[in-house]
Amino acid sequence: MTCSGTFGAYRPADLARALGFASKYKLDLLTVDGASGGTGMSPWRMMNEWGVPPVYLHSLLHRYAKRLADRNRYLPAIAVGGGFTFEDLIFKGLALGAPYVKLIGMARGPIAAAMVGKTIGRAIEAHQLPVYVERFGSTREEIFVTAAELRREFGNGEFDKIPTGAIGLYTYYERLAQGLRQLMAGCRKFSLEHVSSDDIAALTPEAAVVTGLRYIMEVDEGRAEEILDN
Protein backbone atom coordinates (compact mmCIF):
# COMPACT_ATOMS: atom_id res chain seq x y z
CA MET A 1 0.00 0.00 0.00
CA THR A 2 1.26 3.47 -0.90
CA CYS A 3 1.04 6.06 1.88
CA SER A 4 1.50 9.79 1.47
CA GLY A 5 0.89 12.98 3.40
CA THR A 6 0.61 16.70 2.69
CA PHE A 7 1.88 19.52 4.88
CA GLY A 8 1.00 23.19 4.52
CA ALA A 9 2.85 26.41 5.32
CA TYR A 10 2.53 26.32 9.10
CA ARG A 11 5.07 26.65 11.96
CA PRO A 12 8.62 25.25 11.67
CA ALA A 13 7.95 22.89 14.59
CA ASP A 14 4.94 21.49 12.72
CA LEU A 15 7.09 20.95 9.65
CA ALA A 16 9.58 19.06 11.81
CA ARG A 17 6.74 16.93 13.22
CA ALA A 18 5.40 16.15 9.75
CA LEU A 19 8.81 15.08 8.52
CA GLY A 20 9.52 13.17 11.72
CA PHE A 21 6.22 11.26 11.51
CA ALA A 22 6.77 10.57 7.81
CA SER A 23 10.15 9.10 8.71
CA LYS A 24 8.91 7.13 11.71
CA TYR A 25 5.96 5.57 9.92
CA LYS A 26 7.80 5.21 6.61
CA LEU A 27 5.47 7.17 4.36
CA ASP A 28 6.20 6.82 0.66
CA LEU A 29 5.70 10.51 -0.10
CA LEU A 30 5.51 13.77 1.84
CA THR A 31 4.32 16.91 0.04
CA VAL A 32 5.27 20.27 1.58
CA ASP A 33 3.07 23.00 0.14
CA GLY A 34 4.43 26.51 0.40
CA ALA A 35 1.10 28.12 -0.50
CA SER A 36 -0.31 30.67 1.91
CA GLY A 37 -1.68 29.48 5.21
CA GLY A 38 -5.16 28.52 6.29
CA THR A 39 -7.84 26.25 4.95
CA GLY A 40 -10.98 26.74 2.89
CA MET A 41 -12.70 27.99 6.07
CA SER A 42 -10.07 30.69 6.71
CA PRO A 43 -10.52 34.43 6.21
CA TRP A 44 -9.45 35.62 2.75
CA ARG A 45 -6.41 37.49 4.06
CA MET A 46 -5.15 34.36 5.81
CA MET A 47 -5.63 32.33 2.65
CA ASN A 48 -3.48 34.75 0.66
CA GLU A 49 -1.04 36.35 3.08
CA TRP A 50 -0.38 34.11 6.08
CA GLY A 51 1.95 31.16 6.44
CA VAL A 52 5.66 30.64 5.74
CA PRO A 53 6.71 31.74 2.22
CA PRO A 54 7.86 28.83 0.01
CA VAL A 55 11.59 29.71 -0.11
CA TYR A 56 11.74 29.90 3.69
CA LEU A 57 9.59 26.80 4.23
CA HIS A 58 11.48 24.71 1.68
CA SER A 59 14.83 25.86 3.09
CA LEU A 60 13.73 24.69 6.53
CA LEU A 61 12.57 21.43 4.97
CA HIS A 62 16.03 20.86 3.47
CA ARG A 63 17.66 21.60 6.83
CA TYR A 64 15.41 19.13 8.67
CA ALA A 65 15.73 16.43 5.98
CA LYS A 66 19.52 16.69 6.11
CA ARG A 67 19.42 16.32 9.88
CA LEU A 68 17.49 13.05 9.54
CA ALA A 69 19.69 11.83 6.69
CA ASP A 70 22.87 12.54 8.69
CA ARG A 71 21.47 10.24 11.40
CA ASN A 72 20.67 7.52 8.85
CA ARG A 73 16.94 7.95 9.46
CA TYR A 74 14.43 6.91 6.82
CA LEU A 75 13.34 9.67 4.47
CA PRO A 76 10.28 9.47 2.22
CA ALA A 77 10.31 10.88 -1.29
CA ILE A 78 9.62 14.59 -0.82
CA ALA A 79 7.59 16.85 -3.10
CA VAL A 80 7.37 20.62 -2.77
CA GLY A 81 4.61 22.89 -4.04
CA GLY A 82 3.44 26.47 -3.80
CA GLY A 83 3.34 28.76 -6.82
CA PHE A 84 5.35 26.66 -9.28
CA THR A 85 4.31 27.57 -12.82
CA PHE A 86 7.30 27.56 -15.18
CA GLU A 87 10.43 25.53 -15.80
CA ASP A 88 12.85 27.94 -14.12
CA LEU A 89 10.89 27.67 -10.86
CA ILE A 90 10.82 23.87 -11.16
CA PHE A 91 14.58 23.82 -11.63
CA LYS A 92 15.14 26.10 -8.63
CA GLY A 93 12.80 24.03 -6.46
CA LEU A 94 14.62 20.79 -7.29
CA ALA A 95 18.06 22.40 -6.83
CA LEU A 96 17.16 24.04 -3.52
CA GLY A 97 15.79 20.76 -2.14
CA ALA A 98 18.45 18.44 -3.58
CA PRO A 99 19.08 15.63 -2.93
CA TYR A 100 15.94 15.11 -0.83
CA VAL A 101 13.24 16.74 -2.99
CA LYS A 102 12.26 14.40 -5.83
CA LEU A 103 9.07 16.01 -7.16
CA ILE A 104 7.47 19.40 -7.79
CA GLY A 105 3.76 19.64 -7.04
CA MET A 106 1.65 21.87 -9.27
CA ALA A 107 -2.07 22.65 -9.35
CA ARG A 108 -3.04 26.14 -10.47
CA GLY A 109 -0.76 26.24 -13.56
CA PRO A 110 -1.92 22.94 -15.09
CA ILE A 111 -5.56 23.68 -14.24
CA ALA A 112 -5.27 27.07 -15.96
CA ALA A 113 -3.71 25.44 -19.04
CA ALA A 114 -6.55 22.91 -19.24
CA MET A 115 -9.21 25.61 -18.83
CA VAL A 116 -7.61 27.84 -21.49
CA GLY A 117 -7.47 24.89 -23.87
CA LYS A 118 -11.13 24.14 -23.21
CA THR A 119 -12.11 27.77 -23.75
CA ILE A 120 -10.22 27.90 -27.05
CA GLY A 121 -11.93 24.72 -28.18
CA ARG A 122 -15.35 26.23 -27.53
CA ALA A 123 -14.34 29.40 -29.38
CA ILE A 124 -13.22 27.32 -32.38
CA GLU A 125 -16.57 25.53 -32.50
CA ALA A 126 -18.47 28.82 -32.22
CA HIS A 127 -16.25 30.56 -34.82
CA GLN A 128 -15.63 33.31 -32.27
CA LEU A 129 -11.90 33.20 -31.73
CA PRO A 130 -10.42 36.30 -30.11
CA VAL A 131 -7.93 38.23 -32.22
CA TYR A 132 -4.93 37.28 -30.07
CA VAL A 133 -5.67 33.58 -30.76
CA GLU A 134 -6.95 33.89 -34.34
CA ARG A 135 -3.60 35.28 -35.50
CA PHE A 136 -2.24 31.72 -35.12
CA GLY A 137 -5.08 30.13 -37.11
CA SER A 138 -8.62 28.88 -36.75
CA THR A 139 -8.25 25.11 -36.25
CA ARG A 140 -6.87 22.95 -33.45
CA GLU A 141 -3.90 21.97 -35.62
CA GLU A 142 -3.02 25.60 -36.30
CA ILE A 143 -3.48 26.90 -32.77
CA PHE A 144 -1.99 24.09 -30.64
CA VAL A 145 1.68 23.53 -31.40
CA THR A 146 1.54 19.88 -30.24
CA ALA A 147 -1.52 18.98 -32.33
CA ALA A 148 0.45 17.51 -35.24
CA GLU A 149 2.47 15.35 -32.88
CA LEU A 150 -0.66 14.08 -31.15
CA ARG A 151 -2.37 13.33 -34.47
CA ARG A 152 0.62 11.21 -35.54
CA GLU A 153 0.64 9.46 -32.18
CA PHE A 154 -3.08 8.65 -31.94
CA GLY A 155 -4.24 8.71 -35.57
CA ASN A 156 -6.97 10.87 -37.05
CA GLY A 157 -9.93 9.16 -35.44
CA GLU A 158 -8.62 9.10 -31.88
CA PHE A 159 -7.04 12.56 -32.12
CA ASP A 160 -10.40 14.10 -33.04
CA LYS A 161 -11.82 12.71 -29.78
CA ILE A 162 -9.20 14.37 -27.56
CA PRO A 163 -10.71 17.37 -25.72
CA THR A 164 -8.95 20.67 -26.34
CA GLY A 165 -8.54 21.00 -22.57
CA ALA A 166 -6.37 17.90 -22.63
CA ILE A 167 -4.40 19.26 -25.61
CA GLY A 168 -3.83 22.51 -23.71
CA LEU A 169 -2.60 20.60 -20.66
CA TYR A 170 -0.29 18.41 -22.77
CA THR A 171 1.10 21.45 -24.57
CA TYR A 172 1.79 23.18 -21.26
CA TYR A 173 3.72 20.19 -19.93
CA GLU A 174 5.67 19.86 -23.17
CA ARG A 175 6.71 23.50 -22.83
CA LEU A 176 7.85 22.85 -19.24
CA ALA A 177 9.77 19.73 -20.27
CA GLN A 178 11.61 21.48 -23.10
CA GLY A 179 12.46 24.48 -20.96
CA LEU A 180 13.74 22.24 -18.16
CA ARG A 181 15.91 20.32 -20.63
CA GLN A 182 17.45 23.60 -21.80
CA LEU A 183 18.24 24.76 -18.26
CA MET A 184 19.72 21.39 -17.35
CA ALA A 185 21.82 21.31 -20.51
CA GLY A 186 23.18 24.74 -19.65
CA CYS A 187 24.32 23.35 -16.28
CA ARG A 188 25.62 20.16 -17.92
CA LYS A 189 23.14 18.12 -15.88
CA PHE A 190 21.51 15.57 -18.16
CA SER A 191 19.26 13.77 -15.66
CA LEU A 192 17.33 15.10 -12.69
CA GLU A 193 19.28 13.20 -10.03
CA HIS A 194 22.35 15.29 -10.88
CA VAL A 195 20.67 18.65 -10.23
CA SER A 196 22.15 20.11 -7.03
CA SER A 197 22.30 23.29 -4.96
CA ASP A 198 25.56 24.17 -6.72
CA ASP A 199 23.48 24.95 -9.82
CA ILE A 200 21.88 28.02 -8.21
CA ALA A 201 23.07 30.90 -6.04
CA ALA A 202 21.59 33.52 -3.71
CA LEU A 203 21.38 37.08 -5.07
CA THR A 204 21.39 38.75 -1.64
CA PRO A 205 23.23 38.04 1.62
CA GLU A 206 19.88 37.50 3.36
CA ALA A 207 18.85 34.90 0.78
CA ALA A 208 22.18 33.15 1.32
CA VAL A 209 21.53 32.98 5.07
CA VAL A 210 17.97 31.71 4.62
CA THR A 211 18.69 29.09 1.97
CA GLY A 212 22.25 28.06 2.77
CA LEU A 213 23.16 28.75 -0.86
CA ARG A 214 26.34 30.54 -1.89
CA TYR A 215 26.06 34.32 -2.24
CA ILE A 216 26.49 35.22 -5.91
CA MET A 217 29.50 37.48 -5.17
CA GLU A 218 31.28 34.49 -3.61
CA VAL A 219 30.51 31.92 -6.32
CA ASP A 220 33.74 30.65 -7.92
CA GLU A 221 35.73 32.78 -5.51
CA GLY A 222 39.38 31.86 -5.87
CA ARG A 223 38.79 30.00 -9.09
CA ALA A 224 38.02 33.24 -10.97
CA GLU A 225 41.17 34.88 -9.62
CA GLU A 226 43.22 31.86 -10.63
CA ILE A 227 41.91 32.10 -14.18
CA LEU A 228 42.80 35.81 -14.37
CA ASP A 229 46.30 35.22 -12.99
CA ASN A 230 47.21 32.53 -15.56
FENJOCOR-V768168 format. One record per run of one state. SS is the DSSP state (hx for helix, st for strand, lp for the rest). FROM is the first residue (numbers start at 1). LEN is the number of residues. If there is no record, write none. Layout:
[[SS,FROM,LEN] [SS,FROM,LEN]]
//
This chain:
[[lp,1,3] [st,4,4] [lp,8,4] [hx,12,13] [lp,25,4] [st,29,5] [lp,34,10] [hx,44,6] [lp,50,4] [hx,54,17] [lp,71,6] [st,77,5] [lp,82,5] [hx,87,11] [lp,98,3] [st,101,5] [lp,106,2] [hx,108,19] [lp,127,4] [hx,131,4] [lp,135,5] [hx,140,4] [lp,144,3] [hx,147,13] [lp,160,4] [hx,164,23] [lp,187,5] [hx,192,3] [lp,195,2] [hx,197,3] [lp,200,2] [st,202,1] [lp,203,2] [hx,205,7] [lp,212,3] [st,215,1] [hx,216,3] [lp,219,4] [hx,223,7] [lp,230,1]]
//
